[in-house]
Amino acid sequence: MGPEGGSDLRKENHLEDSCLKTDIKAQWKRPVVEVMIPVYKPGEKLACLLHRLRKQTYPVSRILMVNTEEKYWRPELVQNIDNLEVRHISKEQFDHGGTRNMGAELLQGDILIFMTDDAVPKGRRLVERLVEALGQKGPQGETMAMAYARQLPADDCLEVERYTRHFNYPKESCVKTREDLPHLGIKTYFASNVCCAYQRKVFEELGGFVSPAIFNEDMIFAAGAIKAGYGIAYASDARVIHSHNLTFWQQFRRNFDLAVSQADHPEVFRGLPSEGEGIRMVKSAAEWLLKQGKPSQLPVLIMGSACKYAGYRMGKMYRMLPHSLVLWCSMNKEYWRRVSL
């Protein structure tokens, strides 16, 4: 090879080395993502969740599971997951906010994604889209504190619940800031730890999740973030499959606990009643069922809505109820052993 050929080869190698260094530098700068999943009586969905997390376009550095009650743990569901760590706690130790705070303290990632053990990623870009959503800015330059995913109904989802998913998680992405409070009201604070990514620095700055928390730790954190001048991103292209076919009694109890969380945090929810949004959802769902030619589902909608409202109203006034009645109404019996009425 002549001098000119050798020179060209050296230039080509130098160019490749420069590109490689640039790629390595870019990857080094890329935020590290870690996932925390509270687990209770895990099923096959957990194995599917982990399998799909492994195939994400944006790598997950570490997965931490905090499992409630080791006797319910199924190690066969998590085989061949190299970056997985499992911690076991008792049912008495579990708290919606405190357990997630414990997980956050054990992780070191720049971005923390909290998921539930039955939220199955839809596609390979869930993590990538959440990271992108966190990189957005609000209309006044607000930094995103958190970005939550869209929840899609499972194949076995009942019609009313299917519409509820559509109502709460529409196709259009958005960014919410305190400028949205006058027209969005309580929906400004809506977010879900079923699948939600957090900027670690902001999470720590705002003190993490409230604890003890019977429910709603995600919305309470979101409210604090909004009031502190941060934004919340809804990433509709970051999708998980997640839905429940709750009985009427389960709907009552779920809304009881939701209302308890609101009653305990008037600094967040005062002046932002949920009833109006609930009525709007019921009316919209009824119209949708009629358009779909499914009027037979209207009694299910009406009865379910009545149970939700009854649970909500009782939860709002829980301090006036006998302790035995509060325990009967609540999903989270262990919570009441940690707090006093």
WOQUIBEL-V133017 format. One record per residue. RES is the residue in one small letter. BURIAL is # if it has 24 or more other C-alpha atoms within 12 Angstrom, else .. D_FIRST is the distance of its C-alpha to the first C-alpha in whole Angstrom. Layout:
res=RES burial=BURIAL d_first=D_FIRST
res=RES burial=BURIAL d_first=D_FIRST
//
This chain:
res=m burial=. d_first=0
res=g burial=. d_first=4
res=p burial=. d_first=7
res=e burial=. d_first=8
res=g burial=. d_first=6
res=g burial=. d_first=7
res=s burial=. d_first=10
res=d burial=. d_first=11
res=l burial=. d_first=10
res=r burial=. d_first=12
res=k burial=. d_first=15
res=e burial=. d_first=15
res=n burial=. d_first=16
res=h burial=. d_first=18
res=l burial=. d_first=20
res=e burial=. d_first=20
res=d burial=. d_first=22
res=s burial=. d_first=24
res=c burial=. d_first=25
res=l burial=. d_first=26
res=k burial=. d_first=28
res=t burial=. d_first=30
res=d burial=. d_first=31
res=i burial=. d_first=32
res=k burial=. d_first=34
res=a burial=. d_first=35
res=q burial=. d_first=36
res=w burial=. d_first=38
res=k burial=. d_first=40
res=r burial=. d_first=41
res=p burial=# d_first=45
res=v burial=# d_first=45
res=v burial=# d_first=48
res=e burial=# d_first=50
res=v burial=# d_first=53
res=m burial=# d_first=57
res=i burial=# d_first=59
res=p burial=# d_first=63
res=v burial=# d_first=64
res=y burial=# d_first=67
res=k burial=# d_first=68
res=p burial=# d_first=64
res=g burial=. d_first=64
res=e burial=. d_first=61
res=k burial=# d_first=60
res=l burial=# d_first=59
res=a burial=# d_first=56
res=c burial=# d_first=55
res=l burial=# d_first=55
res=l burial=# d_first=53
res=h burial=# d_first=51
res=r burial=# d_first=50
res=l burial=# d_first=49
res=r burial=# d_first=46
res=k burial=. d_first=45
res=q burial=# d_first=45
res=t burial=. d_first=42
res=y burial=# d_first=43
res=p burial=# d_first=43
res=v burial=# d_first=46
res=s burial=# d_first=46
res=r burial=# d_first=49
res=i burial=# d_first=52
res=l burial=# d_first=56
res=m burial=# d_first=59
res=v burial=# d_first=62
res=n burial=# d_first=64
res=t burial=# d_first=68
res=e burial=. d_first=70
res=e burial=. d_first=68
res=k burial=. d_first=70
res=y burial=. d_first=69
res=w burial=# d_first=65
res=r burial=. d_first=63
res=p burial=. d_first=60
res=e burial=. d_first=59
res=l burial=. d_first=58
res=v burial=# d_first=55
res=q burial=. d_first=53
res=n burial=. d_first=50
res=i burial=# d_first=50
res=d burial=. d_first=48
res=n burial=. d_first=48
res=l burial=# d_first=52
res=e burial=# d_first=55
res=v burial=# d_first=58
res=r burial=# d_first=61
res=h burial=# d_first=65
res=i burial=# d_first=68
res=s burial=. d_first=72
res=k burial=# d_first=73
res=e burial=. d_first=75
res=q burial=. d_first=72
res=f burial=# d_first=71
res=d burial=# d_first=71
res=h burial=# d_first=69
res=g burial=# d_first=68
res=g burial=# d_first=68
res=t burial=# d_first=66
res=r burial=# d_first=63
res=n burial=# d_first=63
res=m burial=# d_first=63
res=g burial=# d_first=60
res=a burial=# d_first=59
res=e burial=. d_first=59
res=l burial=. d_first=57
res=l burial=# d_first=54
res=q burial=# d_first=52
res=g burial=# d_first=50
res=d burial=# d_first=50
res=i burial=# d_first=51
res=l burial=# d_first=54
res=i burial=# d_first=55
res=f burial=# d_first=58
res=m burial=# d_first=59
res=t burial=# d_first=62
res=d burial=# d_first=61
res=d burial=# d_first=62
res=a burial=# d_first=60
res=v burial=# d_first=57
res=p burial=# d_first=54
res=k burial=# d_first=53
res=g burial=# d_first=50
res=r burial=# d_first=47
res=r burial=# d_first=47
res=l burial=# d_first=50
res=v burial=# d_first=49
res=e burial=# d_first=46
res=r burial=# d_first=49
res=l burial=# d_first=51
res=v burial=# d_first=49
res=e burial=# d_first=48
res=a burial=# d_first=52
res=l burial=# d_first=52
res=g burial=# d_first=50
res=q burial=# d_first=52
res=k burial=# d_first=54
res=g burial=# d_first=58
res=p burial=. d_first=60
res=q burial=. d_first=60
res=g burial=. d_first=57
res=e burial=# d_first=58
res=t burial=# d_first=56
res=m burial=# d_first=56
res=a burial=# d_first=58
res=m burial=# d_first=58
res=a burial=# d_first=57
res=y burial=# d_first=58
res=a burial=# d_first=57
res=r burial=# d_first=59
res=q burial=# d_first=61
res=l burial=# d_first=61
res=p burial=# d_first=64
res=a burial=# d_first=64
res=d burial=. d_first=65
res=d burial=. d_first=68
res=c burial=. d_first=69
res=l burial=. d_first=72
res=e burial=# d_first=73
res=v burial=# d_first=74
res=e burial=# d_first=72
res=r burial=# d_first=69
res=y burial=# d_first=70
res=t burial=# d_first=71
res=r burial=# d_first=67
res=h burial=# d_first=66
res=f burial=# d_first=69
res=n burial=# d_first=67
res=y burial=# d_first=64
res=p burial=. d_first=63
res=k burial=. d_first=60
res=e burial=. d_first=60
res=s burial=# d_first=58
res=c burial=# d_first=59
res=v burial=# d_first=59
res=k burial=# d_first=63
res=t burial=# d_first=64
res=r burial=# d_first=68
res=e burial=. d_first=68
res=d burial=. d_first=68
res=l burial=. d_first=71
res=p burial=. d_first=74
res=h burial=. d_first=73
res=l burial=. d_first=71
res=g burial=# d_first=74
res=i burial=# d_first=73
res=k burial=# d_first=70
res=t burial=# d_first=68
res=y burial=# d_first=68
res=f burial=# d_first=67
res=a burial=# d_first=64
res=s burial=# d_first=64
res=n burial=# d_first=62
res=v burial=# d_first=62
res=c burial=# d_first=58
res=c burial=# d_first=58
res=a burial=# d_first=55
res=y burial=# d_first=56
res=q burial=# d_first=54
res=r burial=# d_first=55
res=k burial=. d_first=56
res=v burial=# d_first=58
res=f burial=# d_first=60
res=e burial=. d_first=60
res=e burial=. d_first=61
res=l burial=# d_first=64
res=g burial=. d_first=65
res=g burial=# d_first=64
res=f burial=# d_first=66
res=v burial=# d_first=70
res=s burial=# d_first=72
res=p burial=# d_first=74
res=a burial=# d_first=73
res=i burial=# d_first=75
res=f burial=# d_first=73
res=n burial=# d_first=71
res=e burial=# d_first=69
res=d burial=# d_first=66
res=m burial=# d_first=68
res=i burial=# d_first=70
res=f burial=# d_first=66
res=a burial=# d_first=65
res=a burial=# d_first=69
res=g burial=# d_first=68
res=a burial=# d_first=64
res=i burial=# d_first=66
res=k burial=# d_first=68
res=a burial=. d_first=66
res=g burial=# d_first=64
res=y burial=# d_first=61
res=g burial=# d_first=60
res=i burial=# d_first=60
res=a burial=# d_first=58
res=y burial=# d_first=59
res=a burial=# d_first=55
res=s burial=# d_first=57
res=d burial=# d_first=53
res=a burial=# d_first=53
res=r burial=# d_first=55
res=v burial=# d_first=57
res=i burial=# d_first=60
res=h burial=# d_first=63
res=s burial=# d_first=66
res=h burial=# d_first=70
res=n burial=. d_first=73
res=l burial=. d_first=75
res=t burial=. d_first=79
res=f burial=# d_first=82
res=w burial=# d_first=82
res=q burial=# d_first=79
res=q burial=# d_first=79
res=f burial=# d_first=82
res=r burial=# d_first=80
res=r burial=# d_first=77
res=n burial=# d_first=79
res=f burial=# d_first=81
res=d burial=# d_first=78
res=l burial=# d_first=76
res=a burial=# d_first=80
res=v burial=# d_first=80
res=s burial=# d_first=77
res=q burial=# d_first=78
res=a burial=# d_first=81
res=d burial=# d_first=80
res=h burial=# d_first=78
res=p burial=. d_first=80
res=e burial=. d_first=78
res=v burial=# d_first=75
res=f burial=# d_first=77
res=r burial=. d_first=80
res=g burial=. d_first=81
res=l burial=# d_first=78
res=p burial=. d_first=80
res=s burial=# d_first=78
res=e burial=# d_first=81
res=g burial=. d_first=80
res=e burial=. d_first=77
res=g burial=# d_first=78
res=i burial=. d_first=80
res=r burial=. d_first=78
res=m burial=# d_first=76
res=v burial=# d_first=79
res=k burial=. d_first=80
res=s burial=. d_first=76
res=a burial=# d_first=76
res=a burial=# d_first=79
res=e burial=. d_first=78
res=w burial=# d_first=75
res=l burial=# d_first=77
res=l burial=. d_first=79
res=k burial=. d_first=76
res=q burial=. d_first=75
res=g burial=. d_first=78
res=k burial=. d_first=79
res=p burial=. d_first=82
res=s burial=. d_first=83
res=q burial=# d_first=80
res=l burial=# d_first=82
res=p burial=. d_first=85
res=v burial=# d_first=82
res=l burial=# d_first=80
res=i burial=# d_first=84
res=m burial=. d_first=85
res=g burial=# d_first=81
res=s burial=# d_first=82
res=a burial=. d_first=85
res=c burial=# d_first=84
res=k burial=# d_first=81
res=y burial=# d_first=84
res=a burial=# d_first=86
res=g burial=# d_first=84
res=y burial=# d_first=82
res=r burial=# d_first=86
res=m burial=# d_first=87
res=g burial=# d_first=84
res=k burial=# d_first=85
res=m burial=. d_first=88
res=y burial=# d_first=87
res=r burial=. d_first=89
res=m burial=. d_first=92
res=l burial=. d_first=92
res=p burial=. d_first=93
res=h burial=. d_first=90
res=s burial=. d_first=91
res=l burial=. d_first=90
res=v burial=# d_first=87
res=l burial=. d_first=86
res=w burial=. d_first=87
res=c burial=# d_first=85
res=s burial=# d_first=82
res=m burial=# d_first=78
res=n burial=# d_first=77
res=k burial=. d_first=80
res=e burial=. d_first=78
res=y burial=# d_first=78
res=w burial=# d_first=82
res=r burial=. d_first=82
res=r burial=. d_first=80
res=v burial=. d_first=82
res=s burial=. d_first=85
res=l burial=. d_first=87
//
